């Protein structure tokens, strides 16, 4: 009640300050003034919403924006909180996990958050994700952007989106271990320390990764990240954006488009890979997209 009385008193003082007419003691005017202010604050709360965003390093932050804000607005706010320079904001977008879809859904940047998150729970988590992968990381002049790309590629590797041999996987994991944990030491690292890297491996591959970690002794973090990205950029699946589609026989397939080309996945198995240099025609008609190359032809439907 003290809050209400304080608010009413404030309005009485303001209204009574006019030299033309005094409203002191007019209980009706004071009450109407308080109600006006109350509904103004309530309306302001109604047109804003809190959005829970998971950043590249796994930390979660909450941002409050107006419901008329676009996805791009939330991306900008999230990236500024990570000190990402404005010229590199085009590389990132937001994804949301949907239990009915195999792959995360990309939010459309120009659409409003209200429309893109329709029928979702208020506590739904949005993930900052790299959308535009560079063909070479050398074009990224800022260290923070290179580290965010590295974190994203590590996640892609763990999710099985990047295809490579066991030897290459061991080398990449060894570089991750050196970058995150430093030099190998039996006194400081336990036998199962590889599990802390969140990389899915069999015991055999884990032993191979440990040997690769030992070979990287003395290598600094930035050098590890550079070597890691150099290797990853040439692998199948690097930077692929995945879309759940159907083939001409209406069988579910996943189409991946990345800086190196396109790939077709059935389940987790890659059935086709085409380099952009060999693609001659891309034809989009209604809900169907067709790729023609020198050696093959791909057709997929939404």
N, C-alpha and C positions, 0 to 999 in steps of 0.2 A: 504494500500500500504506500510505502514511503516513496517508491519509484514513481507512482502515479501522482502523488501530491507534489513531488519535485517538478515533474513535467508540467503540471497544471500551473504551478507558481511561475515557472519560466514564461509560459504563454501569457499569463496575466500581466507580468511586468512588461512584456513586449507590446501587448495591445494597449496598455495604459500609457505608454510613452508618447502617444500621439497628442499634440496640443489641442486638436480640434474637438476630440470627444473622449471621455473616460469610460472604460468598461469595468472599473474596479468593482468587485463585488457581484458582477453579473455571472452567476454560476452557470447559466446556460451557455454563454459565450466561451467560458473556460472549458466546459465539457466538450463542446463542438471542436474547439481548437485541439484538444488532446486526442479526440477520435480521428481528426484529420491526419495528425502526425502518426498515429498508430497504424492506420491503414496505408499510409505512404511507406512506412518501414516494412509492413507486411507485403506490399506489392513489390518492393525491391527484392525481398527474399525470394519471392515467387518467380522472378525473372532471372535468377541466377541458379547455378548448379555446381556442385563440386565434382570434379573429375579426378579419378585415381589413375595416375600414370606411372608405369614401371620403366625406369631408365635403363640404359645399356648395362650398367654395373649391377643391376638387380635391386637397387634401392627404389622405394616407392615414395612418390610425392603427390600431394593433393593441390589442385589448382581450382580456383573459383572463377568462373566466367559466366557471362550472360548466356541465356539460352539461344540467343540469336547468333552467337559466335560460330564461326566455321571451324572445320577440322584443322585448317591451316593456322588459325589463330592459336589453337591449343598446341600445335607442333612448334610454333614460334616461341611460345612461353616456355615450353619444356626444354627446347634447345638453348635458349638464353640462360636457363638455370644451370646448364652444363657448360656455359661459356663457349658455345659453338659459334664461330663467326658467321655473320649473316650470309655471305656469299655461298656458304655450304649448306644452307637450310634446305635447298632443293633435293638434297640426297636422302632426306628422311621423311617418314610418314608414320602413321599409327595403325596398329592392327588390333583386332579383338578376337578372342578365341570363342568359337561357337561349337558346342557339343555335336551339332548335327552335320558339321563339315569336317573333312579330313585335315584341311589346312586352315590357318588363321585367315580371317577376312580383312582385307585392306579397306580402310575408311577413305572415302573420296574427299580429297582436300578441299574442293570448292563447295561442298555441301555443308549444311549446318550440322552441328553436333546433335541437335534435337532430332533431325531426320535420320542421321546415320546410326544413332543409338536408340532408335524407337524400339519399344518392347524389350529393353534390357534393364537389368536391375541397377539401382543407384550405385551399388558397390562394384559394378563391373570394372575390371582392370583393363587399361589400354597400354599397349607396349610400343615404345619408341623403337622403330625398326628401320634399317637401311633399305631404301627403295631403289635408289640409283647407284649401283656399284660401279666404280671406275674400272676401266680395263687395266689400268696400271695405277698403283697407289702412289707413284712418284708425282702425280699431278696434285696431290694433297699437300699443300705447303704447311698446314698447321698441325702440330703434334697431337692436339686433342682430337682432331678429326681422324687422323690415322689410328689412334688408339680405339676410337669408337668403331671404326671399320674392322679392326682386329678382333674386338669383342664380338661383333656380329658374325664374323667368319668362324670364330671358335664355336659359337652357338650352332651355326649351320652345320659344322663338322660333327658336332655331337648329335644333332637331330638326324643325321644320315643324309642330308641334302647334297653333300659334296662327296663324290665317288672317287675312291683312290685305292691303291694296293695296300697290303699290310705293311710293307716297308715304308711307303710314303706316310701312312698313318702314324707309324712309330716315330718317324722324323718330326712330323708336325707336333705330336704330343710331347716329344722331348724338348722342342722349342718352347711350347707352352709352359712346361715345368720349369725351364730355366728362366723364362720371363717372369713367372709368378712366384717362384720359390727360391730362385738363386741357385748357386752351385750345389751339386749333389754332395751329401755328407751322410754317412751311416749313423753318425752320432746325433744329428739333428732331424733326420727324416726317418719316419717309421717305414716298415716294410710295405704297408698299404697306402703310402702317401699319394700314389697316383689317383686314388679315389677322390681326393680333395679337388681334383681338377675338373670334375664333372664331365669326363670323357668316357663314353661307354666302350669298354675293351674286354676281351677275353684275357685270362691269366697269361696265355702265351704272348699276346700282343703287349700286355703290360710289361712283361720282362724285356721285350724288345724296346719299348719306350724308355725304360730305365737306362738301358745301355746307351741310347741316343742322348738322354739327359746327361750322362757322365761325359760324353764327348763335347758337350757345350760348355764345359767349365770355363769361367772367366768371361763369357759372352754377356754383354750388357743388355738391359731390357729393350732399349730401342733397336739394337742390332738383331735381337731375337725376333722382334715384331717385323722388322724389314725382311728378314730371311723367311719368316713364316708366310707373309703376304706374297713374296716372290714365288713361293711354291704353290700356294693356294690359287693364285690367279690363273694358272694354266690347267686346273683340274675341271673335270666335268661337274656341272652343278654349281660352280662358283657364281654367286650373284643371281641365281635363277629365282624369278618370281613365279610362284606356283599358282595355277588356276585349275579348279575342279571342273572338268568338261566331259563330253561324251564323244566317242568316235562315230564313224558312219553307221556302225551296227548298234548304236545306242549303248555301248559298253562304257562304264565309267573309266576315264583316264585322267591323268594329271599332265598338263602342259606347262613346261618351265621355259621362261624366256630370260636370258641373261646377257651379259656383255660379250660372251664368246659365241652364242648361238641359241638354238632351241633344243629341247629334249622332251621326249614323251615317256611317261612313267605309268606302269600298270602295277598298282600296289607300291612297293618300294623298289621294283625292278625297272631299270632303264631299258626300254625297248628300242629307242631311236635317239640319235644325236646328230644334229646338223649345224655346221658352222655357218655364221652369217655370210662369209665370203662366197659360199656356194648357193645361197638363196637367190633365186632369180625373180620370183613373183610372190607378193603377199596380197591376197584378195580377201576382203571382209565384206560379207553380204548378209544382211539381216543378223541372225544369231550364229552364223557360221564363219569360221576363219580358215583359209587355205594357204598353205606354204608350198611353193614349188622350188625345188633345187635341181642341180645338175643330175642328181642320181635318184631322187625319190620325191614323194608327194605326201603331204600331211593335211588332213582335214579334221577339224574339231568343232563341236557345237556347244553352246551354253545350255 
